[in-house]
Amino acid sequence: MIARGSMAKYSSESGDINDKVLPILKKQKGFVDGTVLVSDKEDNRVLSLSFWNTKQDAEEYHRVQYEKVHEMVRHLLEAEP
């Protein structure tokens, strides 16, 4: 299993984005699960993780769908994943 992650600033939009992104991820071959962790020290910071069966599955998602998803959340990211 492989994990991919990115840090973001939390806002009221974060939940809406998750509702849009998770359905796309669930359709991808090899997607296992995703989660969002909220900092207990800085409640406006979150870490988003996605879990994939194989590195190849994660790479295929990156090639095929990543740009579409990235555009949805770009304004929330602190750094490129």
C-alpha positions in Angstrom: 0.0 0.0 0.0 1.1 3.5 -0.7 0.0 6.9 0.7 0.0 10.3 -0.8 -0.6 13.5 1.2 -0.8 17.3 1.1 -1.0 20.0 3.7 -3.8 22.6 3.4 -5.4 25.5 5.2 -8.8 24.6 6.6 -11.8 26.7 5.7 -15.5 26.1 5.4 -14.8 25.1 1.8 -12.7 22.1 2.9 -15.7 20.0 3.6 -17.3 20.9 0.3 -14.2 20.1 -1.6 -14.0 16.7 0.2 -17.5 16.0 -1.0 -16.4 16.7 -4.6 -13.0 15.0 -4.5 -13.8 11.8 -2.7 -16.3 10.5 -5.3 -13.6 11.0 -8.0 -11.0 9.2 -5.9 -13.4 6.3 -5.2 -13.8 5.7 -9.0 -10.0 5.3 -9.4 -8.5 1.9 -9.8 -6.6 0.9 -6.6 -8.0 3.6 -4.4 -8.3 2.3 -0.9 -9.4 5.2 1.3 -8.8 8.8 2.1 -8.7 10.8 5.3 -8.3 14.4 6.5 -6.4 15.0 9.8 -6.9 18.4 11.5 -4.1 19.8 13.7 -4.8 20.0 17.4 -2.4 22.9 17.7 -3.4 24.9 14.7 -7.1 24.2 13.9 -6.8 25.8 10.5 -4.3 23.2 9.3 -5.2 19.9 7.8 -3.3 17.0 6.2 -5.1 15.1 3.5 -4.1 11.5 2.8 -5.1 9.1 0.1 -4.2 5.4 0.2 -3.6 3.2 -2.8 -3.1 -0.5 -3.4 0.0 0.0 -5.4 2.4 2.7 -6.5 1.3 2.1 -10.0 -2.3 2.8 -9.1 -1.3 6.1 -7.4 0.8 7.1 -10.4 -2.1 6.3 -12.9 -4.4 8.5 -10.9 -1.8 11.2 -10.9 -1.5 11.0 -14.7 -5.2 10.8 -15.5 -7.2 12.7 -12.8 -4.8 14.6 -10.6 -5.0 17.9 -12.5 -8.8 18.0 -12.3 -8.8 17.4 -8.6 -5.8 19.7 -8.0 -7.6 22.6 -9.6 -10.5 22.1 -7.1 -8.2 22.4 -4.1 -5.3 24.5 -5.3 -6.4 27.6 -3.3 -6.3 25.5 -0.1 -2.8 24.0 -0.6 0.3 25.3 1.2 2.7 23.4 -1.0 2.5 21.0 -3.9 2.1 17.4 -2.8 
